[in-house]
Amino acid sequence: MADRSTERCGAVRDWMTKQPATVAPDSSIGAALARMRRAEVRHLLVMDADRLVGIVSHRDWRRTDAGETPGGWEGQPVTRIMTEDPVTVAPETPVTAAARVLLEQKIGCLPVRDGEAIVGIFTTSDALEALLSALE
């Protein structure tokens, strides 16, 4: 029998962004910020070749701007501010379960992992869109 939450809202695969914005671990914080602005996103997956090594968010960047990172932060590597080993979900995860993880972990996105491959990113905006769609 199918999970009722999956029936109503669907699975993460139905709502995720399939080609998330990425950055290399040796990219500078300034370059990562520029990438976020160009892509109009608030999260970048930090990828070492095909391996997810971290995630950097707009919140991480705001901490650098608030003076929590020593001066000259723009040239420092993104690894200095990224979150290592981020929480991930599988594509078949029900939207409601993924939304609960976002809420409980107080995070803004979840990389979507199919085995070892990163296949997308699921954000709080995706969760809200899916949940509102189920209610309308």
Secondary structure, 3 states (H helix, E strand, C coil): CCCHHHHHHCEHHHCCECCCCEECCCCEHHHHHHHHHHHCCCEEEEEECCEEEEEEEHHHHHHHHCCCCCCCHHHCEHHHCCEECCCCECCCCEHHHHHHHHHHHCCCEEEEEECCEEEEEEEHHHHHHHHHHHHC
